Amino acid sequence: MFLNAGFNTPIGKAVGYFYHIDNEDALTFSSDTIGVRLTGKQDINDDWAIRYEGEYANQKDAGGNPVDFKADYWHLNAGAIVGIFDFGLGWESLGGEERTFFNESFRTPLATLHKFNGWADQFLTTPGAGLDDLHATLKVVQGDWLVQARLHDFKANDGGEKYGTELDLHGGYKFNKRFRADLYLAEFSGKNGRPDVT
């Protein structure tokens, strides 16, 4: 069951949601998640604007999940748009527990984590100790061209162990309304036994 309701406010769009997943094939993915999100953009003048996003969610076990857990999710993001440039800073936190036998981290079985937590796909499943992702972005859009760079610093939400850093680069060109070409590069530098991945 998925419930999602949004409304506009003077500072942006607010959305509340409740997701109930009862997965009989993968019991540990069964969960109840309730959260709220606010996104907005404010024009400062004709030359630049600021954008912002804040989200919080709480998740707990549901259905036949054999793991009794609760975990929090936070996401804060802000940026400045100046002409063709978009600069941004963000922090995403998926809660976890370092000292438990079972994985009690925040679960995202339906998410496209490739889009958010690094294009090297090192965190498609949240580690047991959770994940904190501090990231900076730069995007440049000029006509049909797009150039984008992202820098991630990953560590455990619980315990603070360093997972590594990652640089993501993206260049794209739009030929027309139906065709475009993109090139992506991801360079993950692992720490504490995690391998380097390109």
C-alpha positions in Angstrom: 0.0 0.0 0.0 1.4 3.4 -1.0 -0.2 6.7 0.2 1.2 10.0 -1.0 -0.3 13.5 -0.5 1.2 16.9 -1.4 0.2 20.5 -1.2 1.9 23.8 -2.0 3.1 26.2 0.7 4.6 29.7 0.5 8.1 28.2 0.7 7.6 25.1 -1.5 5.8 21.8 -2.0 5.2 19.7 1.0 4.6 15.9 0.6 3.6 13.4 3.2 3.8 9.7 2.5 3.2 6.2 4.0 4.5 3.1 2.4 3.5 -0.4 3.6 5.5 -3.2 2.0 4.7 -6.8 2.8 7.1 -8.9 0.7 6.4 -12.6 1.2 9.3 -13.6 -1.1 11.9 -11.5 0.7 10.6 -11.1 4.3 13.4 -8.7 5.4 12.2 -6.2 2.9 8.8 -5.9 4.6 8.5 -2.5 6.3 6.3 0.5 7.1 7.7 3.9 6.2 6.2 7.2 7.1 7.8 10.5 6.1 7.5 14.1 5.0 9.4 16.1 2.3 9.7 19.8 1.4 11.2 21.1 -1.9 11.3 24.6 -3.1 13.1 27.2 -5.3 13.2 30.9 -4.7 14.3 33.5 -7.4 16.6 36.1 -5.8 16.8 38.2 -8.9 17.0 37.8 -12.7 20.5 36.3 -12.5 20.3 33.7 -9.7 18.1 31.6 -7.5 18.4 29.2 -4.6 16.9 25.7 -4.3 16.4 23.5 -1.2 15.1 20.2 -0.2 14.5 18.5 3.2 13.1 15.1 4.0 12.7 12.9 7.1 11.3 9.4 7.4 11.0 6.7 10.0 10.9 3.0 9.1 10.0 -0.1 11.1 9.5 -3.8 10.4 6.2 -5.0 9.1 4.4 -8.2 7.9 6.4 -11.3 8.4 9.8 -9.6 8.7 11.9 -11.6 11.2 14.0 -8.6 12.1 12.6 -6.2 14.8 14.1 -2.8 13.8 13.5 0.9 13.6 15.6 3.3 11.5 15.5 6.9 10.5 16.2 8.6 7.1 17.3 12.2 6.6 18.0 14.2 3.5 19.1 17.8 3.3 20.1 19.5 0.1 20.6 23.1 -1.0 22.0 24.8 -4.0 22.5 28.0 -5.9 21.6 28.5 -9.6 23.6 31.2 -11.3 23.1 31.5 -15.0 24.1 28.1 -16.6 25.7 26.9 -13.3 24.0 24.9 -10.6 26.1 24.4 -7.4 24.8 22.1 -4.6 25.7 20.6 -1.2 23.8 17.8 0.3 23.7 15.2 3.1 21.8 12.0 3.0 21.6 9.6 6.0 20.2 6.1 6.1 20.1 4.9 9.7 21.7 1.6 10.8 23.0 -0.2 13.9 26.7 -1.3 14.0 26.5 -3.8 16.8 23.6 -6.1 15.8 23.7 -9.6 14.3 20.8 -8.8 11.9 20.8 -6.0 9.4 18.7 -3.2 11.0 19.4 -0.5 8.6 17.0 1.7 6.6 15.7 -0.4 3.7 15.0 0.9 0.1 14.0 -2.2 -1.9 12.1 -0.2 -4.5 14.6 2.7 -4.9 17.0 3.5 -7.7 20.0 4.0 -5.5 22.3 4.3 -8.6 20.8 7.7 -9.0 21.6 8.9 -5.5 24.4 7.0 -3.7 27.1 7.0 -6.4 27.2 5.6 -9.9 29.8 3.0 -9.0 26.9 1.1 -7.3 28.7 0.3 -4.1 25.6 1.0 -1.9 22.7 -0.6 -3.7 21.9 -2.2 -0.3 22.3 -0.1 2.8 25.2 -1.4 5.0 24.2 -2.8 8.4 25.8 0.2 10.1 23.8 2.6 7.8 25.1 5.1 5.4 25.9 8.8 5.6 26.5 10.4 2.2 27.9 14.0 2.2 28.0 15.2 -1.4 28.8 18.2 -3.5 27.6 18.8 -7.1 28.2 21.1 -10.0 26.0 21.0 -13.1 26.4 23.2 -16.2 23.7 23.4 -18.9 24.5 25.3 -22.1 22.1 24.9 -24.9 22.0 21.2 -25.8 25.1 20.3 -23.7 25.2 19.1 -20.1 28.2 18.6 -17.9 27.9 17.4 -14.3 30.3 16.4 -11.5 29.5 14.9 -8.1 31.8 14.2 -5.2 30.7 11.8 -2.4 32.1 11.1 1.0 30.7 7.9 2.4 30.8 6.7 6.0 28.8 4.5 8.4 25.8 6.2 10.1 26.5 4.3 13.3 30.2 4.2 14.4 31.5 6.6 11.7 33.7 4.1 9.9 34.9 5.5 6.6 33.6 3.7 3.5 35.3 5.8 0.9 35.0 8.6 -1.5 33.6 8.8 -5.1 33.9 11.1 -8.0 31.1 10.9 -10.6 31.3 12.7 -14.0 28.6 13.0 -16.7 28.6 14.6 -20.1 25.6 14.7 -22.4 24.4 16.1 -25.6 20.8 16.4 -26.9 20.5 16.0 -30.6 16.8 16.5 -30.8 13.6 15.8 -28.9 14.0 12.0 -29.2 17.8 11.3 -29.3 20.6 12.2 -26.9 24.0 10.7 -26.0 25.6 10.5 -22.5 28.9 9.4 -21.1 29.3 8.5 -17.4 32.4 7.9 -15.3 32.5 6.7 -11.7 35.7 6.4 -9.6 35.2 5.0 -6.1 38.1 5.0 -3.7 37.4 2.5 -1.0 38.6 2.6 2.6 38.9 0.1 5.5 39.0 -2.9 3.2 36.6 -1.8 0.5 38.0 -2.2 -3.0 38.5 0.6 -5.5 36.0 0.5 -8.3 36.0 2.3 -11.7 
